[in-house]
């Protein structure tokens, strides 16, 4: 097995990931026991981007800690990786990206922020994770499309929707903001939506690539 193993799924298309870090072995979203298996197989660097949440048993803290104790570098970003890194960075796990920092500083706390549903064969997302929605609404506020009160209401509406049902259309529909704001925001999102999970995954792979070249 290559020394670098990356667990990735809906956050970043596989071919894009391979272009950034071609030396790695790529595996599907991690479940409980997967990190233990790759460490036993000889992995020296693990990049945890995507992992299962509700479909199977999630990656455990103990297996991450065991990998760290064995001297394995463990990076986390974007999704399950960002969540676990925020919980275990004091023990040596390395967090990368905006979503990791949001968890780390308490801006977000629940795992449903990064939860989504996706096609299990293609990994195409079928719902929108709240972290992406949060980043998009923040950008819309900065751009003058919505104000602070409207952003807060949109996030409230988003949080009230069960994570598999979250889409921009549904959130905007449910939010109690003026109709004209709904129309202008929906049009703006078509061009300006932020895929924060993708951005963080790219940043993490670049960080690992640069580390390997040092």
VEXKOL-522245 format. One record per residue: residue number from 1; residue in three letters; x, z, y of N, C-alpha, C, O in turn. Coordinates in steps of 0.2 Angstrom, whole numbers. Atoms other than C-alpha are relative to their C-alpha. Last residue first. Layout:
N
{node NUM, ALA, {X, Z, Y}, {X, Z, Y}, {X, Z, Y}, {X, Z, Y}} ...
// end
This chain:
214
{node 214, UNK, {-5, -4, -4}, {49, 10, 97}, {6, 1, -4}, {11, 4, -2}} {node 213, UNK, {-6, 5, -2}, {40, -5, 88}, {5, 4, 4}, {10, 2, 6}} {node 212, UNK, {-4, 3, 6}, {29, 6, 77}, {6, -4, 3}, {11, -4, -1}} {node 211, UNK, {-4, -5, 3}, {23, 16, 92}, {4, -2, -5}, {10, 0, -6}} {node 210, UNK, {-6, -2, -5}, {19, 0, 102}, {4, 6, -3}, {10, 6, -3}} {node 209, UNK, {-5, 6, 0}, {8, -6, 87}, {6, 2, 4}, {12, 1, 2}} {node 208, UNK, {-3, 0, 7}, {-1, 11, 86}, {6, -5, -1}, {11, -4, -3}} {node 207, UNK, {-4, -6, 0}, {-5, 11, 105}, {4, 1, -7}, {10, 3, -7}} {node 206, UNK, {-6, 2, -5}, {-11, -7, 104}, {5, 6, 0}, {11, 5, 0}} {node 205, UNK, {-5, 4, 4}, {-22, -2, 89}, {6, -2, 4}, {11, -3, 1}} {node 204, UNK, {-3, -4, 5}, {-29, 13, 99}, {5, -5, -4}, {10, -2, -6}} {node 203, UNK, {-5, -4, -3}, {-33, 2, 115}, {4, 4, -6}, {10, 5, -5}} {node 202, UNK, {-5, 4, -2}, {-42, -11, 105}, {6, 4, 2}, {12, 3, 1}} {node 201, UNK, {-3, 3, 6}, {-53, 2, 97}, {6, -4, 1}, {12, -3, -2}} {node 200, UNK, {-4, -5, 2}, {-56, 10, 114}, {4, -2, -7}, {9, 0, -8}} {node 199, UNK, {-5, -1, -4}, {-62, -6, 121}, {5, 5, -2}, {11, 5, -2}} {node 198, UNK, {-4, 5, 1}, {-73, -10, 106}, {7, 1, 5}, {12, 0, 2}} {node 197, UNK, {-3, -1, 6}, {-81, 7, 107}, {5, -5, -1}, {11, -4, -4}} {node 196, UNK, {-6, -5, -1}, {-83, 5, 126}, {3, 2, -7}, {9, 3, -8}} {node 195, UNK, {-1, -2, 7}, {-93, -11, 124}, {6, 5, 0}, {11, 3, -2}} {node 194, UNK, {-7, -2, 3}, {-98, -12, 142}, {-1, 2, -7}, {-5, 6, -9}} {node 193, UNK, {0, -6, 4}, {-113, -22, 148}, {7, 1, -3}, {11, -3, -4}} {node 192, UNK, {-5, -5, -1}, {-110, -34, 162}, {0, 6, -4}, {4, 11, -3}} {node 191, UNK, {-7, 3, -2}, {-118, -51, 159}, {5, 6, 0}, {11, 5, -1}} {node 190, UNK, {-2, 6, 5}, {-134, -46, 150}, {7, -3, 1}, {10, -6, -3}} {node 189, UNK, {-3, -2, 7}, {-134, -29, 158}, {2, -6, -4}, {7, -6, -8}} {node 188, UNK, {-7, -2, -1}, {-137, -36, 176}, {4, 1, -7}, {10, -1, -8}} {node 187, UNK, {-4, 6, -2}, {-153, -44, 171}, {7, 1, 0}, {12, -3, -2}} {node 186, UNK, {0, 4, 6}, {-159, -28, 163}, {3, -7, 1}, {7, -9, -4}} {node 185, UNK, {-5, -3, 5}, {-154, -18, 178}, {0, -4, -6}, {6, -6, -9}} {node 184, UNK, {-7, 2, -2}, {-163, -30, 190}, {5, 3, -5}, {10, 0, -6}} {node 183, UNK, {-1, 7, 1}, {-179, -29, 180}, {7, -2, 2}, {10, -6, -1}} {node 182, UNK, {0, 2, 7}, {-179, -11, 177}, {2, -7, 0}, {6, -9, -5}} {node 181, UNK, {-7, -2, 2}, {-175, -8, 196}, {1, -1, -8}, {6, -3, -10}} {node 180, UNK, {-5, 5, -3}, {-190, -18, 201}, {7, 2, -2}, {11, -3, -3}} {node 179, UNK, {0, 6, 4}, {-201, -8, 189}, {5, -5, 2}, {8, -8, -2}} {node 178, UNK, {4, 6, -3}, {-196, 8, 197}, {1, -6, -4}, {6, -8, -7}} {node 177, UNK, {-3, 2, -7}, {-188, 22, 186}, {-5, -6, 2}, {-8, -9, -2}} {node 176, UNK, {4, 0, -6}, {-196, 32, 172}, {3, -1, 7}, {5, 3, 11}} {node 175, UNK, {-2, -4, -5}, {-186, 27, 157}, {-5, -1, 6}, {-8, -6, 7}} {node 174, UNK, {3, -7, 0}, {-195, 21, 142}, {2, 4, 6}, {-1, 9, 7}} {node 173, UNK, {7, 0, 0}, {-193, 2, 145}, {-3, 7, 0}, {-8, 9, 4}} {node 172, UNK, {2, 2, -6}, {-175, 3, 150}, {-8, 1, 0}, {-11, 3, 5}} {node 171, UNK, {-1, -5, -5}, {-171, 13, 135}, {-3, -2, 7}, {-6, 3, 10}} {node 170, UNK, {4, -6, 2}, {-180, 1, 123}, {1, 6, 5}, {-3, 9, 8}} {node 169, UNK, {7, 2, -2}, {-172, -15, 131}, {-5, 6, -1}, {-9, 8, 3}} {node 168, UNK, {1, 0, -7}, {-155, -7, 131}, {-7, -1, 2}, {-10, 2, 6}} {node 167, UNK, {-2, 6, -2}, {-157, -3, 112}, {0, 0, 8}, {-4, 4, 10}} {node 166, UNK, {-2, 1, -6}, {-158, 13, 103}, {3, -7, 2}, {7, -10, -2}} {node 165, UNK, {4, 4, -4}, {-168, 13, 88}, {2, -1, 7}, {-2, -4, 11}} {node 164, UNK, {0, 7, 3}, {-155, 19, 75}, {-5, -5, 4}, {-4, -11, 4}} {node 163, UNK, {-5, 4, -1}, {-151, 34, 87}, {0, -7, -3}, {2, -12, 0}} {node 162, UNK, {-4, -1, 6}, {-168, 41, 88}, {5, -5, 0}, {4, -11, 1}} {node 161, UNK, {2, 5, 5}, {-174, 39, 106}, {5, 2, -6}, {11, 3, -5}} {node 160, UNK, {6, -2, 3}, {-174, 55, 118}, {-2, -5, -6}, {-7, -4, -10}} {node 159, UNK, {-1, -6, 4}, {-156, 53, 122}, {-6, 2, -4}, {-6, 4, -10}} {node 158, UNK, {-4, 2, 6}, {-159, 36, 129}, {1, 5, -5}, {0, 4, -11}} {node 157, UNK, {4, 4, 4}, {-173, 42, 140}, {4, -3, -6}, {1, -3, -12}} {node 156, UNK, {5, -5, 3}, {-162, 56, 147}, {-5, -4, -5}, {-6, -2, -10}} {node 155, UNK, {-4, -3, 5}, {-148, 43, 150}, {-5, 5, -4}, {-4, 6, -10}} {node 154, UNK, {-1, 5, 5}, {-160, 32, 160}, {4, 3, -6}, {2, 2, -12}} {node 153, UNK, {6, 1, 3}, {-166, 47, 170}, {1, -5, -6}, {-2, -4, -11}} {node 152, UNK, {1, -6, 4}, {-148, 52, 174}, {-7, -1, -4}, {-7, 1, -9}} {node 151, UNK, {-4, 0, 6}, {-144, 34, 179}, {-1, 7, -4}, {-2, 6, -10}} {node 150, UNK, {2, 5, 5}, {-159, 33, 190}, {4, 0, -6}, {2, -1, -12}} {node 149, UNK, {6, -2, 3}, {-155, 49, 199}, {-3, -4, -5}, {-5, -2, -11}} {node 148, UNK, {-2, -6, 4}, {-137, 44, 202}, {-7, 3, -3}, {-6, 4, -9}} {node 147, UNK, {-3, -6, -3}, {-142, 27, 209}, {1, 6, -5}, {-1, 5, -11}} {node 146, UNK, {4, -6, 1}, {-144, 10, 200}, {3, 6, 4}, {9, 5, 6}} {node 145, UNK, {6, 2, 3}, {-137, -7, 203}, {-5, 5, -1}, {-11, 4, 0}} {node 144, UNK, {6, -1, -5}, {-125, -1, 216}, {-6, -3, -3}, {-11, -4, 1}} {node 143, UNK, {1, 7, -3}, {-109, -7, 206}, {-6, 0, 4}, {-8, -5, 7}} {node 142, UNK, {-5, 2, -4}, {-104, 11, 203}, {-1, -7, 4}, {1, -8, 9}} {node 141, UNK, {0, -5, -6}, {-121, 15, 196}, {6, -2, 5}, {4, -2, 11}} {node 140, UNK, {6, 2, -4}, {-121, 0, 185}, {-1, 4, 6}, {-2, 1, 11}} {node 139, UNK, {-2, 6, -4}, {-104, 5, 179}, {-5, -3, 4}, {-4, -5, 10}} {node 138, UNK, {-5, -2, -5}, {-110, 22, 174}, {3, -6, 4}, {3, -5, 10}} {node 137, UNK, {4, -3, -6}, {-125, 14, 166}, {4, 3, 5}, {3, 2, 11}} {node 136, UNK, {4, 6, -4}, {-114, 3, 155}, {-4, 3, 6}, {-3, 0, 11}} {node 135, UNK, {-6, 3, -4}, {-102, 18, 150}, {-4, -6, 4}, {-1, -7, 10}} {node 134, UNK, {-3, -5, -6}, {-117, 28, 145}, {5, -3, 4}, {4, -3, 10}} {node 133, UNK, {5, 0, -5}, {-125, 13, 135}, {2, 5, 6}, {1, 3, 12}} {node 132, UNK, {0, 6, -4}, {-109, 11, 126}, {-5, 0, 6}, {-4, -3, 11}} {node 131, UNK, {-6, 0, -4}, {-108, 29, 122}, {1, -6, 4}, {4, -6, 9}} {node 130, UNK, {1, -3, -7}, {-126, 29, 117}, {6, 0, 4}, {6, 0, 10}} {node 129, UNK, {-2, -7, 0}, {-122, 17, 102}, {-1, 3, 7}, {0, -1, 12}} {node 128, UNK, {-5, -1, -5}, {-133, 1, 103}, {2, 7, 0}, {-2, 12, 1}} {node 127, UNK, {3, -5, -6}, {-143, -4, 88}, {6, 1, 4}, {12, -1, 3}} {node 126, UNK, {8, 1, -1}, {-141, -18, 75}, {-3, 5, 5}, {-9, 4, 6}} {node 125, UNK, {5, -6, -2}, {-122, -18, 75}, {-7, -3, 1}, {-8, -8, 4}} {node 124, UNK, {3, 1, -6}, {-113, -32, 65}, {-5, 5, 2}, {-9, 7, -2}} {node 123, UNK, {-2, -6, -5}, {-103, -24, 51}, {-3, -2, 7}, {-1, 1, 12}} {node 122, UNK, {-3, 3, -5}, {-105, -41, 41}, {3, 5, 6}, {7, 4, 10}} {node 121, UNK, {-4, 6, 3}, {-110, -34, 24}, {5, -3, 6}, {11, -4, 5}} {node 120, UNK, {-5, -2, 4}, {-117, -17, 29}, {5, -5, -3}, {11, -4, -5}} {node 119, UNK, {1, 4, 7}, {-127, -24, 43}, {6, 2, -4}, {12, 2, -2}} {node 118, UNK, {-3, 6, 0}, {-126, -10, 57}, {-1, -3, -7}, {-3, 0, -12}} {node 117, UNK, {1, 3, 6}, {-135, 6, 62}, {3, -7, 0}, {3, -11, 6}} {node 116, UNK, {4, 7, 0}, {-128, 16, 76}, {-1, -2, -7}, {1, 0, -12}} {node 115, UNK, {3, 3, 6}, {-120, 33, 79}, {-4, -6, 2}, {-6, -7, 7}} {node 114, UNK, {-3, 6, 2}, {-108, 36, 93}, {-3, -3, -6}, {-1, -8, -9}} {node 113, UNK, {-2, 4, -6}, {-118, 48, 104}, {4, -7, -3}, {3, -12, 0}} {node 112, UNK, {5, 6, -1}, {-127, 54, 88}, {2, -5, 6}, {-1, -10, 6}} {node 111, UNK, {-3, 6, 4}, {-111, 64, 84}, {-5, -6, 1}, {-3, -11, 0}} {node 110, UNK, {4, 1, 7}, {-116, 77, 97}, {3, -7, -3}, {4, -11, 1}} {node 109, UNK, {-2, -5, 5}, {-104, 84, 111}, {-3, -2, -7}, {0, 0, -12}} {node 108, UNK, {5, 1, 5}, {-103, 72, 126}, {2, 5, -6}, {8, 7, -7}} {node 107, UNK, {5, 5, -3}, {-95, 76, 142}, {-5, -2, -5}, {-11, -2, -3}} {node 106, UNK, {7, -3, 1}, {-87, 91, 133}, {-5, -4, 4}, {-11, -2, 4}} {node 105, UNK, {2, -4, -6}, {-69, 87, 139}, {-7, 3, 0}, {-9, 6, 5}} {node 104, UNK, {-5, -5, -1}, {-63, 82, 121}, {-2, 4, 6}, {-1, 11, 6}} {node 103, UNK, {1, -6, 5}, {-78, 73, 117}, {4, 5, 2}, {2, 11, 1}} {node 102, UNK, {6, -2, -1}, {-77, 62, 133}, {-2, 6, -5}, {-5, 11, -3}} {node 101, UNK, {0, -4, -6}, {-59, 60, 131}, {-6, 3, 1}, {-7, 9, 3}} {node 100, UNK, {-4, -6, 2}, {-61, 53, 113}, {0, 5, 6}, {-1, 11, 5}} {node 99, UNK, {5, -4, 4}, {-74, 41, 120}, {3, 7, -3}, {0, 12, -2}} {node 98, UNK, {5, -3, -5}, {-62, 35, 134}, {-5, 5, -4}, {-6, 11, -2}} {node 97, UNK, {6, 3, -3}, {-48, 31, 122}, {-5, 4, 4}, {-4, 11, 4}} {node 96, UNK, {-1, 5, -5}, {-35, 38, 110}, {-7, -3, 3}, {-12, -4, -1}} {node 95, UNK, {6, 3, -2}, {-35, 54, 100}, {2, -5, 5}, {7, -4, 9}} {node 94, UNK, {-2, 4, -6}, {-19, 59, 90}, {-7, -3, 2}, {-9, -8, -1}} {node 93, UNK, {3, 7, 0}, {-22, 72, 76}, {0, -3, 7}, {0, 1, 12}} {node 92, UNK, {-5, 6, 1}, {-9, 86, 77}, {-3, -7, 0}, {0, -12, 0}} {node 91, UNK, {-4, 0, 6}, {-18, 102, 75}, {4, -6, -2}, {7, -6, -7}} {node 90, UNK, {-5, -6, 0}, {-23, 104, 93}, {3, 1, -6}, {8, 5, -7}} {node 89, UNK, {-6, 2, -4}, {-30, 86, 92}, {4, 6, 0}, {10, 5, 1}} {node 88, UNK, {-6, -2, 3}, {-42, 92, 78}, {6, -2, 4}, {12, -2, 1}} {node 87, UNK, {1, -7, 4}, {-60, 93, 85}, {7, 2, -3}, {8, 8, -4}} {node 86, UNK, {1, -5, -5}, {-57, 79, 98}, {-1, 7, -3}, {1, 12, 0}} {node 85, UNK, {-6, -1, -4}, {-48, 68, 85}, {-2, 6, 5}, {3, 10, 6}} {node 84, UNK, {-5, -4, 4}, {-63, 70, 73}, {6, 2, 4}, {9, 7, 4}} {node 83, UNK, {4, -7, 1}, {-76, 64, 86}, {5, 4, -3}, {6, 10, -1}} {node 82, UNK, {0, -3, -6}, {-64, 49, 92}, {-3, 8, -1}, {0, 12, 2}} {node 81, UNK, {-7, -2, -1}, {-61, 44, 74}, {0, 4, 7}, {4, 9, 7}} {node 80, UNK, {-1, -6, 4}, {-80, 45, 70}, {7, 2, 1}, {9, 8, 2}} {node 79, UNK, {6, -2, 3}, {-82, 32, 84}, {1, 7, -4}, {3, 12, -1}} {node 78, UNK, {6, 4, 0}, {-70, 24, 96}, {-6, 4, -2}, {-11, 4, 1}} {node 77, UNK, {2, 4, -6}, {-53, 32, 92}, {-7, -2, -1}, {-10, -3, -7}} {node 76, UNK, {7, 1, 0}, {-43, 43, 80}, {-3, -3, 7}, {0, -2, 12}} {node 75, UNK, {3, 2, -6}, {-25, 42, 75}, {-8, 0, 0}, {-10, -2, -6}} {node 74, UNK, {7, 2, 1}, {-17, 51, 60}, {-3, -1, 7}, {-3, 4, 12}} {node 73, UNK, {2, 0, -7}, {2, 52, 58}, {-8, -3, -1}, {-9, -7, -4}} {node 72, UNK, {3, 6, -1}, {6, 58, 40}, {-3, 0, 8}, {-6, 5, 10}} {node 71, UNK, {-4, 4, -5}, {18, 72, 39}, {-3, -7, 2}, {0, -11, 5}} {node 70, UNK, {-5, 4, 4}, {10, 80, 23}, {4, -5, 5}, {8, -9, 2}} {node 69, UNK, {-4, -4, 3}, {2, 93, 34}, {6, -3, -4}, {11, -1, -5}} {node 68, UNK, {-5, -2, -5}, {-6, 80, 44}, {5, 4, -2}, {11, 4, 0}} {node 67, UNK, {-4, 6, -2}, {-14, 72, 29}, {5, 2, 5}, {11, 0, 5}} {node 66, UNK, {-5, 1, 5}, {-20, 89, 23}, {5, -6, 1}, {11, -5, 0}} {node 65, UNK, {-5, -5, -1}, {-28, 92, 40}, {6, 0, -6}, {12, 1, -4}} {node 64, UNK, {-4, 2, -6}, {-37, 76, 39}, {6, 5, 1}, {12, 3, 2}} {node 63, UNK, {-4, 6, 3}, {-43, 80, 21}, {5, -3, 6}, {10, -5, 5}} {node 62, UNK, {-5, -2, 5}, {-49, 97, 27}, {5, -6, -2}, {11, -5, -3}} {node 61, UNK, {-6, -2, -4}, {-58, 90, 42}, {6, 2, -4}, {11, 2, -2}} {node 60, UNK, {-1, -7, -1}, {-69, 80, 31}, {6, 2, 4}, {11, -1, 4}} {node 59, UNK, {-7, -3, 1}, {-73, 62, 33}, {0, 7, 2}, {-2, 9, 7}} {node 58, UNK, {-5, 2, -5}, {-92, 60, 32}, {7, 3, -2}, {8, 7, -6}} {node 57, UNK, {-3, -6, -2}, {-103, 61, 16}, {6, -2, 5}, {10, -6, 3}} {node 56, UNK, {-4, -3, 5}, {-113, 45, 15}, {3, 7, 2}, {2, 8, 8}} {node 55, UNK, {1, 4, 6}, {-126, 35, 25}, {4, 3, -6}, {2, 2, -12}} {node 54, UNK, {6, -2, 4}, {-128, 48, 38}, {-1, -3, -6}, {-5, -1, -11}} {node 53, UNK, {3, -6, -3}, {-111, 48, 47}, {-5, 2, -5}, {-5, 8, -7}} {node 52, UNK, {8, -1, 2}, {-100, 35, 39}, {-2, 6, 3}, {2, 11, 4}} {node 51, UNK, {2, -3, 6}, {-83, 31, 48}, {-7, 1, -1}, {-11, 1, 3}} {node 50, UNK, {7, -1, 3}, {-76, 20, 60}, {0, 4, -6}, {4, 3, -10}} {node 49, UNK, {4, 3, -5}, {-59, 21, 70}, {-8, 1, -2}, {-11, 5, 1}} {node 48, UNK, {7, -1, 2}, {-48, 31, 59}, {-4, -2, 6}, {-4, 2, 12}} {node 47, UNK, {4, 1, -6}, {-30, 25, 61}, {-8, 0, -2}, {-10, -4, -6}} {node 46, UNK, {7, 1, 1}, {-19, 32, 47}, {-3, -1, 7}, {-3, 3, 11}} {node 45, UNK, {4, 0, -6}, {0, 31, 47}, {-7, -2, -1}, {-8, -7, -4}} {node 44, UNK, {-3, -5, -5}, {11, 36, 33}, {-3, 0, 7}, {-2, 5, 10}} {node 43, UNK, {1, 2, -7}, {0, 28, 19}, {4, 6, 4}, {4, 11, 2}} {node 42, UNK, {-6, 1, -4}, {8, 31, 2}, {-1, -2, 7}, {4, -3, 10}} {node 41, UNK, {-3, 7, 1}, {-6, 29, -11}, {6, -2, 4}, {9, -7, 3}} {node 40, UNK, {-3, 0, 7}, {-9, 48, -11}, {3, -7, -2}, {8, -7, -6}} {node 39, UNK, {-7, -4, -1}, {-11, 47, 8}, {3, 0, -7}, {9, -1, -8}} {node 38, UNK, {-5, 4, -3}, {-24, 32, 5}, {7, 4, 1}, {12, 1, 1}} {node 37, UNK, {-2, 6, 4}, {-34, 42, -7}, {6, -4, 3}, {10, -5, -1}} {node 36, UNK, {-4, -3, 6}, {-35, 58, 3}, {3, -5, -4}, {9, -5, -6}} {node 35, UNK, {-6, -2, -3}, {-41, 48, 18}, {5, 3, -5}, {11, 1, -5}} {node 34, UNK, {-3, 7, -1}, {-55, 40, 8}, {7, 2, 3}, {12, -2, 1}} {node 33, UNK, {-5, 1, 6}, {-61, 57, 1}, {5, -6, 1}, {10, -7, -2}} {node 32, UNK, {-4, -6, 3}, {-76, 59, 12}, {4, -2, -6}, {2, -6, -10}} {node 31, UNK, {4, -6, 2}, {-81, 42, 20}, {4, 5, -3}, {10, 5, -4}} {node 30, UNK, {-2, -6, 5}, {-71, 30, 30}, {-6, 4, -2}, {-10, 6, 2}} {node 29, UNK, {1, -7, -3}, {-78, 14, 38}, {1, 5, -5}, {-2, 5, -11}} {node 28, UNK, {6, -1, -3}, {-71, -1, 28}, {-1, 7, 3}, {4, 11, 2}} {node 27, UNK, {6, -2, 5}, {-53, -4, 25}, {-6, 2, 4}, {-6, 2, 10}} {node 26, UNK, {6, -2, -3}, {-39, -13, 34}, {-5, 1, -6}, {-6, -2, -10}} {node 25, UNK, {5, 1, 5}, {-21, -13, 28}, {-6, 2, 3}, {-7, 8, 6}} {node 24, UNK, {4, -5, 3}, {-9, -14, 43}, {-5, -2, -6}, {-6, -8, -6}} {node 23, UNK, {-4, -3, 6}, {5, -26, 47}, {-4, 5, -3}, {-2, 8, -9}} {node 22, UNK, {0, 3, 6}, {-6, -37, 58}, {3, 3, -6}, {2, 1, -12}} {node 21, UNK, {-4, -4, 4}, {-10, -25, 72}, {0, -3, -7}, {-3, -1, -12}} {node 20, UNK, {-4, -5, -3}, {-17, -34, 86}, {5, 3, -4}, {11, 4, -2}} {node 19, UNK, {-4, 3, -5}, {-22, -50, 78}, {4, 5, 4}, {10, 3, 6}} {node 18, UNK, {-6, 3, 3}, {-28, -41, 63}, {5, -3, 5}, {11, -3, 4}} {node 17, UNK, {-4, -5, 1}, {-40, -31, 74}, {7, -2, -3}, {12, 0, -2}} {node 16, UNK, {-3, -2, -6}, {-47, -47, 81}, {4, 6, -1}, {10, 6, 2}} {node 15, UNK, {-5, 5, -2}, {-50, -53, 63}, {3, 1, 7}, {9, 0, 8}} {node 14, UNK, {-7, -1, 4}, {-58, -37, 58}, {5, -5, 2}, {11, -3, 2}} {node 13, UNK, {0, 5, 5}, {-71, -37, 72}, {7, 0, -4}, {12, 1, 0}} {node 12, UNK, {-5, 5, -1}, {-70, -20, 81}, {0, -5, -5}, {1, -3, -11}} {node 11, UNK, {-3, 0, -6}, {-82, -6, 82}, {4, -5, 3}, {5, -7, 8}} {node 10, UNK, {3, 3, -5}, {-93, -11, 68}, {3, 0, 7}, {1, -3, 12}} {node 9, UNK, {6, 4, 2}, {-81, -8, 54}, {-3, -3, 6}, {-1, -8, 9}} {node 8, UNK, {4, 3, -6}, {-64, 0, 55}, {-6, -4, -3}, {-5, -7, -9}} {node 7, UNK, {7, 0, 2}, {-53, 11, 44}, {-4, -2, 6}, {-5, 1, 11}} {node 6, UNK, {5, -1, -5}, {-35, 7, 47}, {-7, -1, -3}, {-8, -5, -6}} {node 5, UNK, {6, 1, 3}, {-20, 10, 35}, {-5, 1, 6}, {-5, 6, 10}} {node 4, UNK, {5, -1, -5}, {-2, 9, 40}, {-7, -2, -2}, {-8, -8, -5}} {node 3, UNK, {-1, -6, -3}, {12, 11, 28}, {-5, 2, 5}, {-7, 8, 6}} {node 2, UNK, {-4, 0, -7}, {6, -4, 18}, {0, 7, 3}, {-4, 11, 1}} {node 1, UNK, {4, 0, -6}, {0, 0, 0}, {4, 0, 6}, {9, 4, 6}} 
// end
